[in-house]
Amino acid sequence: MEDKLLLGKNIKNYRNKKNYTQEQLAEILNVSVSHISSWENAESYPSIKKLEEIANALDVKVYQLFMDDNDYDI
């Protein structure tokens, strides 16, 4: 799976596991809801710094945002 698609899917999945709406995550990250939507829909990438903030907000490691379901056995 393309990195951008995988990143978007994982941001959305981890956000849902935390029971955050896009609005709540946007507020935590101090970005607009359109940024969250753009990342989740693979329309753009967050910056490296923002990736760290996303991972922290979702209680995961940055590398987990790029893991495919098939990688979870590692």
C-alpha positions in Angstrom: 0.0 0.0 0.0 1.3 3.5 -0.8 2.7 5.3 2.2 0.3 8.2 2.0 -2.7 5.9 1.9 -1.4 3.8 4.7 -0.7 6.8 6.8 -4.2 8.2 6.3 -5.8 4.9 7.1 -3.8 4.5 10.3 -4.4 8.0 11.5 -8.1 7.4 11.1 -8.0 4.0 12.7 -6.0 5.1 15.7 -8.2 8.3 16.0 -11.3 6.1 16.1 -9.7 3.8 18.7 -9.2 6.9 20.9 -12.8 7.8 20.2 -11.7 11.2 18.9 -13.6 13.0 16.2 -11.7 14.8 13.6 -12.6 18.1 15.4 -11.1 16.8 18.7 -7.9 15.7 17.1 -7.6 18.9 15.2 -8.0 20.9 18.4 -5.3 18.7 20.2 -2.9 19.2 17.3 -3.8 22.9 16.8 -4.7 22.4 13.1 -7.8 22.7 11.1 -10.3 19.9 10.6 -9.5 20.1 6.9 -5.9 19.2 7.7 -7.0 16.0 9.5 -9.4 15.2 6.6 -6.6 15.8 4.1 -4.2 13.5 5.9 -6.8 10.7 6.4 -7.9 10.9 2.7 -4.2 10.7 1.5 -4.4 14.1 -0.1 -1.4 15.5 1.8 1.3 14.5 4.3 1.8 16.1 7.7 5.2 17.5 8.5 7.7 15.4 10.4 7.1 17.5 13.5 3.4 17.1 13.1 3.8 13.3 12.7 5.4 13.2 16.1 2.5 15.2 17.6 0.0 13.0 15.9 1.6 9.9 17.3 1.8 11.4 20.8 -1.9 12.4 20.6 -2.9 8.9 19.5 -0.6 7.1 22.0 1.4 5.3 19.3 4.9 5.5 17.9 5.5 7.3 14.6 6.5 4.0 12.9 3.1 2.5 13.8 1.5 5.2 11.6 3.2 3.6 8.6 2.6 -0.1 9.4 0.4 -2.2 7.3 -2.0 -4.7 8.9 0.4 -7.5 7.7 3.3 -5.9 9.7 1.6 -6.2 13.1 3.2 -9.6 13.7 6.7 -8.0 14.1 
